[in-house]
């Protein structure tokens, strides 16, 4: 169960980062599946395609997102930066350093 949730969160993040690189139909299906949490049946009905067609489109778009991430590593870098930020927050820092860390965290998490 944890792996399914982690995988879904990973694809939600990849979708946030690489959304504009997907085709219009991939954008529509991936948004419906990951952001609107629609079932395959609901997506198929809404787009007038088969359930198998919806699943195939999702698989292809996921492969595309993986390809982009394997090439660019933006999500991986965001995760590493967030881990460093989390460790920095454990130190007793002055207000200016805390403000800068918060700014870096916000910029890192606002996407591309």
C-alpha positions as CSV (number, residue, x, y, z in Angstrom):
1,X,0.0,0.0,0.0
2,X,2.8,2.4,0.9
3,X,4.5,1.8,-2.4
4,X,1.3,2.6,-4.3
5,X,0.9,5.9,-2.4
6,X,4.5,6.8,-2.9
7,X,4.3,6.0,-6.6
8,X,1.1,8.1,-7.0
9,X,2.7,11.0,-5.2
10,X,5.8,10.7,-7.3
11,X,3.7,10.9,-10.5
12,X,1.7,13.8,-9.2
13,X,5.0,15.7,-8.6
14,X,6.4,14.6,-12.0
15,X,3.1,15.8,-13.6
16,X,3.5,19.2,-11.8
17,X,7.0,19.6,-13.2
18,X,6.7,18.2,-16.7
19,X,3.0,18.9,-17.4
20,X,3.7,21.3,-20.3
21,X,5.8,18.7,-22.1
22,X,2.9,16.3,-22.5
23,X,0.5,16.3,-25.4
24,X,-3.0,17.8,-24.9
25,X,-4.6,14.4,-24.6
26,X,-2.0,13.2,-22.1
27,X,-2.5,16.3,-20.1
28,X,-6.3,15.8,-19.9
29,X,-6.0,12.1,-19.0
30,X,-3.2,12.5,-16.4
31,X,-5.0,15.5,-14.8
32,X,-8.2,13.5,-14.6
33,X,-6.5,10.4,-13.1
34,X,-3.9,12.0,-10.7
35,X,-5.3,15.4,-9.8
36,X,-9.1,14.8,-10.0
37,X,-8.7,11.2,-8.9
38,X,-11.2,9.9,-11.5
39,X,-11.4,6.1,-12.1
40,X,-10.5,4.5,-15.4
41,X,-14.2,4.0,-16.1
42,X,-15.0,7.7,-15.4
43,X,-12.1,8.8,-17.6
44,X,-13.2,6.5,-20.4
45,X,-16.8,7.7,-20.2
46,X,-15.8,11.3,-20.1
47,X,-13.4,11.0,-23.1
48,X,-15.5,8.5,-25.0
49,X,-12.7,5.9,-25.0
50,X,-12.5,2.4,-23.7
51,X,-11.2,1.6,-20.2
52,X,-8.3,-0.2,-21.8
53,X,-7.6,2.9,-23.9
54,X,-7.6,5.1,-20.8
55,X,-5.2,2.8,-19.0
56,X,-2.9,2.6,-22.1
57,X,-2.8,6.4,-22.3
58,X,-1.9,6.7,-18.6
59,X,0.8,4.1,-19.0
60,X,2.3,5.9,-22.0
61,X,2.2,9.3,-20.3
62,X,3.8,7.8,-17.2
63,X,6.6,6.4,-19.4
64,X,7.0,9.9,-20.9
65,X,7.2,11.5,-17.4
66,X,9.8,8.9,-16.4
67,X,11.8,9.7,-19.6
68,X,11.8,13.4,-18.8
69,X,12.9,12.8,-15.2
70,X,15.6,10.3,-16.2
71,X,17.0,13.0,-18.5
72,X,16.5,16.1,-16.4
73,X,16.4,14.9,-12.8
74,X,14.4,18.0,-11.6
75,X,12.2,16.0,-9.2
76,X,15.3,14.2,-7.8
77,X,17.0,17.5,-7.2
78,X,13.9,19.0,-5.5
79,X,13.8,16.0,-3.1
80,X,17.5,16.4,-2.3
81,X,17.2,20.1,-1.7
82,X,14.2,19.6,0.6
83,X,16.2,17.0,2.6
84,X,19.0,19.6,3.0
85,X,16.6,22.3,4.0
86,X,15.0,20.0,6.6
87,X,18.5,19.3,8.1
88,X,19.3,23.0,8.1
89,X,16.2,23.8,10.0
90,X,17.5,21.7,12.9
91,X,20.3,24.2,13.5
92,X,20.0,27.2,15.7
93,X,20.0,29.9,13.0
94,X,19.5,33.6,13.1
95,X,16.3,35.2,11.6
96,X,18.0,36.1,8.3
97,X,19.3,32.6,7.7
98,X,15.8,31.2,8.6
99,X,14.2,33.7,6.1
100,X,16.6,32.6,3.4
101,X,16.0,28.9,4.0
102,X,12.2,29.6,3.8
103,X,12.7,31.4,0.5
104,X,14.8,28.6,-0.9
105,X,12.2,26.1,0.2
106,X,9.4,28.1,-1.4
107,X,11.2,28.5,-4.7
108,X,12.1,24.8,-4.8
109,X,8.6,23.7,-4.2
110,X,6.9,26.1,-6.5
111,X,7.8,23.9,-9.5
112,X,9.4,24.8,-12.7
